[in-house]
Amino acid sequence: MAKRRKLGNPLALTAMVLLSERPMHAYEIAQTVALTISRSQQFRRFCRNGPYVRPPSRRGS
C-alpha cells in the first residue's frame, strides 16, 4: 500500500475543491467554508450532547 503524504495546506485544498465544482469569487469561497465549519461544529456538538430538548415553558403558570 502506498504511503500517505502529509497535507501541506488544507485551506488551499478546500479552495481547489470548491473551485472544481463551479467558478466562485473569493468572498463566496470564504462564506462557504465558514458555513461548513459552523455546521460541522454544530453537528459534532449535537452528536456529543444528544438532541436539545427545551424545558417546559412557565408562561401558563
ROLUM-622622 format. One record per atom (N, C-alpha, C): y, z, x; atom name. Coordinates in nm, 3 decimals, padded with zeros to 5 digits, m for minus. Layout:
ROLUM-622622
> c2/c3/c1/atom
> Y/Z/X/CA
...
This chain:
ROLUM-622622
> c2/c3/c1/atom
> m00.118/00.000/00.085/N
> 00.000/00.000/00.000/CA
> 00.124/00.000/00.089/C
> 00.223/m00.075/00.048/N
> 00.346/m00.086/00.127/CA
> 00.423/00.045/00.123/C
> 00.490/00.073/00.234/N
> 00.570/00.194/00.243/CA
> 00.701/00.174/00.166/C
> 00.742/00.276/00.089/N
> 00.867/00.266/00.012/CA
> 00.987/00.288/00.101/C
> 01.090/00.207/00.081/N
> 01.214/00.224/00.156/CA
> 01.306/00.321/00.085/C
> 01.384/00.392/00.164/N
> 01.483/00.483/00.107/CA
> 01.597/00.400/00.048/C
> 01.643/00.440/m00.070/N
> 01.751/00.369/m00.136/CA
> 01.883/00.408/m00.070/C
> 01.951/00.309/m00.014/N
> 02.073/00.335/00.060/CA
> 02.193/00.369/m00.027/C
> 02.213/00.293/m00.133/N
> 02.331/00.312/m00.215/CA
> 02.293/00.293/m00.363/C
> 02.257/00.401/m00.432/N
> 02.214/00.387/m00.571/CA
> 02.322/00.335/m00.665/C
> 02.449/00.365/m00.636/N
> 02.557/00.316/m00.721/CA
> 02.569/00.164/m00.712/C
> 02.554/00.109/m00.592/N
> 02.559/m00.036/m00.575/CA
> 02.442/m00.102/m00.648/C
> 02.324/m00.041/m00.642/N
> 02.209/m00.096/m00.712/CA
> 02.233/m00.094/m00.863/C
> 02.292/00.013/m00.913/N
> 02.324/00.023/m01.056/CA
> 02.420/m00.088/m01.097/C
> 02.523/m00.110/m01.017/N
> 02.620/m00.215/m01.048/CA
> 02.555/m00.353/m01.046/C
> 02.467/m00.377/m00.950/N
> 02.400/m00.507/m00.942/CA
> 02.309/m00.530/m01.062/C
> 02.240/m00.425/m01.107/N
> 02.154/m00.438/m01.225/CA
> 02.237/m00.470/m01.348/C
> 02.350/m00.399/m01.364/N
> 02.436/m00.426/m01.479/CA
> 02.493/m00.567/m01.474/C
> 02.530/m00.613/m01.356/N
> 02.586/m00.748/m01.344/CA
> 02.481/m00.856/m01.362/C
> 02.354/m00.821/m01.338/N
> 02.249/m00.921/m01.360/CA
> 02.225/m00.944/m01.510/C
> 02.261/m00.845/m01.592/N
> 02.244/m00.860/m01.736/CA
> 02.350/m00.953/m01.794/C
> 02.475/m00.932/m01.756/N
> 02.585/m01.017/m01.803/CA
> 02.707/m00.990/m01.717/C
> 02.803/m01.081/m01.713/N
> 02.926/m01.057/m01.637/CA
> 03.005/m00.941/m01.699/C
> 03.059/m00.854/m01.615/N
> 03.136/m00.738/m01.662/CA
> 03.254/m00.715/m01.571/C
> 03.359/m00.658/m01.628/N
> 03.472/m00.611/m01.548/CA
> 03.435/m00.477/m01.486/C
> 03.508/m00.438/m01.385/N
> 03.481/m00.312/m01.315/CA
> 03.491/m00.192/m01.410/C
> 03.589/m00.195/m01.502/N
> 03.604/m00.082/m01.593/CA
> 03.486/m00.073/m01.690/C
> 03.428/m00.188/m01.727/N
> 03.310/m00.186/m01.814/CA
> 03.190/m00.125/m01.744/C
> 03.174/m00.157/m01.617/N
> 03.064/m00.100/m01.538/CA
> 03.081/00.050/m01.530/C
> 03.202/00.096/m01.498/N
> 03.228/00.240/m01.488/CA
> 03.201/00.311/m01.620/C
> 03.245/00.251/m01.729/N
> 03.226/00.311/m01.861/CA
> 03.077/00.317/m01.896/C
> 03.003/00.212/m01.869/N
> 02.861/00.208/m01.899/CA
> 02.785/00.310/m01.817/C
> 02.816/00.321/m01.689/N
> 02.748/00.418/m01.602/CA
> 02.779/00.560/m01.648/C
> 02.905/00.588/m01.679/N
> 02.943/00.723/m01.724/CA
> 02.874/00.759/m01.854/C
> 02.866/00.665/m01.946/N
> 02.800/00.690/m02.074/CA
> 02.651/00.713/m02.055/C
> 02.589/00.635/m01.968/N
> 02.446/00.651/m01.941/CA
> 02.416/00.786/m01.879/C
> 02.499/00.828/m01.785/N
> 02.479/00.959/m01.721/CA
> 02.496/01.070/m01.823/C
> 02.598/01.059/m01.908/N
> 02.621/01.160/m02.010/CA
> 02.503/01.170/m02.105/C
> 02.451/01.055/m02.150/N
> 02.336/01.056/m02.242/CA
> 02.212/01.112/m02.176/C
> 02.190/01.080/m02.048/N
> 02.070/01.131/m01.982/CA
> 02.079/01.282/m01.963/C
> 02.199/01.333/m01.936/N
> 02.216/01.477/m01.923/CA
> 02.192/01.546/m02.057/C
> 02.242/01.486/m02.166/N
> 02.219/01.543/m02.298/CA
> 02.071/01.541/m02.332/C
> 02.002/01.434/m02.296/N
> 01.859/01.424/m02.325/CA
> 01.781/01.529/m02.246/C
> 01.815/01.545/m02.117/N
> 01.745/01.647/m02.036/CA
> 01.769/01.786/m02.092/C
> 01.892/01.813/m02.136/N
> 01.924/01.943/m02.195/CA
> 01.844/01.963/m02.323/C
> 01.832/01.858/m02.404/N
> 01.756/01.865/m02.529/CA
> 01.609/01.894/m02.500/C
> 01.553/01.825/m02.401/N
> 01.412/01.845/m02.368/CA
> 01.387/01.985/m02.312/C
> 01.483/02.037/m02.239/N
> 01.466/02.169/m02.178/CA
> 01.482/02.280/m02.283/C
> 01.578/02.267/m02.373/N
> 01.608/02.374/m02.467/CA
> 01.549/02.353/m02.605/C
> 01.498/02.236/m02.633/N
> 01.448/02.207/m02.767/CA
> 01.563/02.167/m02.857/C
> 01.532/02.126/m02.978/N
> 01.639/02.080/m03.067/CA
> 01.733/02.195/m03.104/C
> 01.859/02.162/m03.115/N
> 01.959/02.263/m03.151/CA
> 01.954/02.283/m03.302/C
> 01.938/02.406/m03.343/N
> 01.936/02.439/m03.485/CA
> 02.059/02.523/m03.513/C
> 02.141/02.478/m03.608/N
> 02.262/02.552/m03.640/CA
> 02.228/02.682/m03.711/C
> 02.298/02.786/m03.676/N
> 02.279/02.912/m03.750/CA
> 02.331/02.894/m03.892/C
> 02.278/02.968/m03.988/N
> 02.327/02.954/m04.126/CA
> 02.474/02.991/m04.136/C
> 02.547/02.915/m04.218/N
> 02.690/02.942/m04.231/CA
> 02.713/03.068/m04.312/C
> 02.825/03.132/m04.287/N
> 02.858/03.257/m04.357/CA
> 02.968/03.235/m04.460/C
> 02.995/03.111/m04.493/N
> 03.104/03.083/m04.586/CA
> 03.073/03.131/m04.727/C
> 02.947/03.128/m04.766/N
> 02.912/03.167/m04.901/CA
> 02.920/03.318/m04.926/C
> 02.922/03.398/m04.821/N
> 02.922/03.545/m04.840/CA
> 03.058/03.599/m04.867/C
